[in-house]
Amino acid sequence: MMRAAAVTAALALAASEAALAVLVRRCRRDFPWLITPRDATPDIPVDVVERHLERSFDAELGWCRRPHERGSEETDAGTTTYRVDELGRRHNPGFEDQPARVACFGDSFVFCRLVDDHHTWPHLLGLRLGVNVANYGVGNYGLDQALLRLERELPTLESSVVVMGVVPETIARVHSYWKHYFEYGNVLAFKPRFTLGPAGLRLHPSAVRSAADYRTYTDDLSAIRRLDPFYEAKFRRDTLFFPYTVTIVRRARRHVPLLTHVLRGDRRRAFDVVLRDNARWTARLYADQKATDLLVALAQRFAAVCRSAGKHPVLLVIPQPADLRRRDRGGAHEATVRRLRATLPVVDVSGRFRADPDRHGLFTYGRLGPHCSPKGNAVVAEELHPVVAPLLARAATSR
């Protein structure tokens, strides 16, 4: 009788594993953030690489906006459009013929995805200041890539004030070497990264600097994984494989809601699970002394680069919705902001956003998650104005 029960249990387990294997394969087709062992070394199709090379590939930075690029995006509020000028900056309507007195570098919250050109916070800041504010934002940049972009543009940069905008997740982005190991499925996003040692910051160029490198990236896989801590700490832990029951239960907080939402066809709620998980990683990194040391060192380099060129640096922090929901472990985020303020002016709008009674209205939602709405961008411009205006005045008197 015991033998029969054991056989029954084994058959039930086998049937369960077979069903879970089918389920994972089905869900993975619709949602690439569910990963299996083959995703550790994915094939990158030639036609996908060719489109990337044409649209955004950059050998030094990983990717960058193309001059004269145009595009549109679907949001909850309707279709929005954007234009990029001949210098790779977002179009700033009404200021086309004016010199840029302020330059903004950073990620998609600087570029201001999901709103039209006249609703970006650099444009709204320019209206408040009465000067042209240039927008060099590029989606998914960390402070490291934005800093390298600034250093490349610096010889011809006419602006006297430079605003570097980041989301709190930048502390994770500056540790990534291949974004796919943190943002599963983002296989084209190889990037440079800095490490911090006794001799200071050391720059590691991207592992992929040409079309041929995409075909042979696996030859450098050991070095890539050595430079990207998320392969061991995050990617491998989230990988689904046999026995699926064990791997799903081990990360049930992530996998169960993901599989549930994907099966129901609710891609937005599934993506929210990913964003919340990333926010938890962000919180862990702010509580890690070595991680914050790297972020602070990059901010110090940003400040030093600006000042050596006679420019005034400002660091801007814009939260994502998941940042407003997560707990700041032991005040680690605030402690890091205080360290940064010892180096340069910092405008962190997290507190202002968190206190807003219409917090949801600060964001608009698109296919790849939320970004600041016109209202949110207006708040950012309002918070920046009293910091940037006196710096502009100081620069004017010193000329």
HELIX and SHEET records of a PDB file:
HELIX    1   1 MET A    2  ASP A   30  1                                  29    
HELIX    2   2 PRO A   37  ALA A   40  5                                   4    
HELIX    3   3 VAL A   46  ARG A   55  1                                  10    
HELIX    4   4 SER A  108  PHE A  111  1                                   4    
HELIX    5   5 ASP A  117  HIS A  119  5                                   3    
HELIX    6   6 TRP A  121  LEU A  129  1                                   9    
HELIX    7   7 LEU A  143  GLU A  153  1                                  11    
HELIX    8   8 LEU A  154  THR A  156  5                                   3    
HELIX    9   9 THR A  170  ARG A  173  1                                   4    
HELIX   10  10 LYS A  179  TYR A  181  5                                   3    
HELIX   11  11 ALA A  211  THR A  216  1                                   6    
HELIX   12  12 TYR A  217  ASP A  220  5                                   4    
HELIX   13  13 LEU A  221  LEU A  227  1                                   7    
HELIX   14  14 PHE A  230  PHE A  230  1                                   1    
HELIX   15  15 TYR A  231  PHE A  235  3                                   5    
HELIX   16  16 ARG A  236  ASP A  238  1                                   3    
HELIX   17  17 TYR A  244  ARG A  250  1                                   7    
HELIX   18  18 ALA A  252  LEU A  263  1                                  12    
HELIX   19  19 ARG A  267  TYR A  286  1                                  20    
HELIX   20  20 GLN A  289  SER A  308  1                                  20    
HELIX   21  21 PRO A  321  ARG A  325  1                                   5    
HELIX   22  22 ARG A  329  GLY A  331  5                                   3    
HELIX   23  23 ALA A  332  ARG A  341  1                                  10    
HELIX   24  24 SER A  350  ALA A  355  1                                   6    
HELIX   25  25 ARG A  359  LEU A  362  5                                   4    
HELIX   26  26 PRO A  374  SER A  398  1                                  25    
SHEET    1   A 2 PHE A  57  ASP A  58  0                                        
SHEET    2   A 2 GLY A  62  TRP A  63 -1                                        
SHEET    1   B 2 ARG A  70  THR A  75  0                                        
SHEET    2   B 2 GLY A  78  ARG A  83 -1                                        
SHEET    1   C 5 ASN A 132  ASN A 135  0                                        
SHEET    2   C 5 ALA A 100  GLY A 106  1                                        
SHEET    3   C 5 VAL A 161  VAL A 166  1                                        
SHEET    4   C 5 HIS A 312  VAL A 317  1                                        
SHEET    5   C 5 VAL A 346  ASP A 348  1                                        
SHEET    1   D 2 ARG A 193  GLY A 197  0                                        
SHEET    2   D 2 GLY A 200  HIS A 204 -1                                        
SHEET    1   E 2 PHE A 363  GLY A 366  0                                        
SHEET    2   E 2 GLY A 369  CYS A 372 -1                                        
END                                                                             
